[in-house]
């Protein structure tokens, strides 16, 4: 299977006293995918998700990575945080997982890989 065609569209970052976030929007083989990551002081309010833009122009959940998998490897919120540097690797992993999901042929209902989620 050829490598997916991934093109950057947009990127945004933000920081508050209690959290920081990183959003990337890419096109994967013509499909628009948004990755949203929020690192909060609390794991309960942190998340890392990817969503695909549907033909009806709504975002639909595609995949996620549970905060328990990455929160201890990211620094707590502070004004010195550079979100793309801290969260960029996680965003890239979600983009590649999204590409795997989106390149599965429609007649194949098996996921490309099994992943364990810690909820």
C-alpha positions as CSV (number, residue, x, y, z in Angstrom):
1,X,0.0,0.0,0.0
2,X,1.5,3.4,-0.9
3,X,2.2,6.0,1.8
4,X,-0.7,8.3,2.4
5,X,-0.5,11.8,1.0
6,X,-0.5,14.1,4.1
7,X,-0.6,17.9,3.6
8,X,-0.6,20.5,6.4
9,X,-3.5,23.0,6.4
10,X,-3.5,24.8,9.7
11,X,-2.0,24.8,13.2
12,X,-3.0,26.7,16.4
13,X,-1.8,26.8,20.0
14,X,-3.1,28.2,23.2
15,X,-2.1,28.4,26.8
16,X,-4.0,29.3,30.0
17,X,-2.8,29.1,33.7
18,X,-4.3,25.6,33.9
19,X,-3.8,24.1,30.4
20,X,-2.2,24.3,27.0
21,X,-3.5,23.0,23.7
22,X,-2.3,22.2,20.2
23,X,-4.5,21.8,17.1
24,X,-3.4,20.6,13.7
25,X,-5.5,20.3,10.6
26,X,-4.2,18.2,7.7
27,X,-5.5,16.6,4.6
28,X,-4.9,12.8,4.3
29,X,-5.6,11.6,0.7
30,X,-8.1,14.4,0.3
31,X,-9.9,13.9,3.6
32,X,-9.6,16.8,6.2
33,X,-8.5,15.6,9.6
34,X,-8.2,17.6,12.8
35,X,-6.1,16.6,15.8
36,X,-6.9,18.3,19.1
37,X,-4.7,17.9,22.2
38,X,-5.3,19.5,25.5
39,X,-2.8,19.1,28.4
40,X,-4.5,20.2,31.6
41,X,-3.2,20.2,35.1
42,X,-5.7,17.3,35.6
43,X,-5.6,14.1,33.5
44,X,-9.5,14.1,33.7
45,X,-9.6,17.3,31.6
46,X,-6.8,16.4,29.2
47,X,-7.4,14.7,25.8
48,X,-5.8,13.8,22.5
49,X,-8.3,13.1,19.7
50,X,-8.4,13.1,15.9
51,X,-11.6,13.8,13.9
52,X,-12.4,13.7,10.3
53,X,-14.5,16.3,8.5
54,X,-17.6,14.7,7.0
55,X,-19.4,15.6,3.8
56,X,-22.0,17.4,5.9
57,X,-19.1,19.7,7.3
58,X,-19.2,18.2,10.8
59,X,-16.3,16.7,12.8
60,X,-16.6,13.0,13.5
61,X,-14.4,11.2,16.0
62,X,-11.7,9.0,14.3
63,X,-9.3,8.0,17.0
64,X,-7.8,9.0,20.4
65,X,-5.0,8.5,22.8
66,X,-5.9,8.2,26.5
67,X,-4.1,10.8,28.7
68,X,-2.8,8.1,30.9
69,X,-0.5,7.1,27.9
70,X,1.2,10.5,27.6
71,X,0.4,12.9,30.5
72,X,3.4,11.9,32.6
73,X,5.7,12.5,29.7
74,X,4.5,16.1,29.2
75,X,5.2,19.1,31.4
76,X,2.5,20.7,33.5
77,X,1.0,24.0,32.1
78,X,3.3,27.0,32.4
79,X,3.8,30.2,30.4
80,X,7.1,28.8,29.1
81,X,5.4,25.9,27.3
82,X,5.8,25.7,23.5
83,X,2.9,23.4,22.7
84,X,4.0,22.3,19.2
85,X,7.3,21.2,20.6
86,X,5.8,19.4,23.6
87,X,2.7,17.9,21.9
88,X,4.0,17.6,18.3
89,X,5.0,14.0,18.5
90,X,1.7,12.9,19.9
91,X,-0.1,14.9,17.2
92,X,2.0,13.2,14.6
93,X,1.2,9.7,16.0
94,X,-2.5,10.6,15.9
95,X,-2.2,11.8,12.3
96,X,-0.5,8.5,11.2
97,X,-3.1,6.5,13.1
98,X,-5.8,8.5,11.3
99,X,-4.1,7.8,8.0
100,X,-4.1,4.1,8.7
101,X,-7.8,4.1,9.5
102,X,-8.7,6.2,6.4
103,X,-6.8,4.0,4.1
104,X,-8.5,0.8,5.1
105,X,-10.6,-0.3,2.1
106,X,-14.4,0.2,2.8
107,X,-15.1,-3.5,2.4
108,X,-12.6,-4.4,5.2
109,X,-14.2,-3.8,8.6
110,X,-11.1,-4.9,10.5
111,X,-9.0,-2.1,12.1
112,X,-5.5,-1.8,10.7
113,X,-4.0,-2.5,14.1
114,X,-5.3,-3.2,17.6
115,X,-4.5,-0.6,20.2
116,X,-5.2,-0.8,23.9
117,X,-6.8,2.2,25.5
118,X,-6.4,2.9,29.2
119,X,-9.5,4.6,30.4
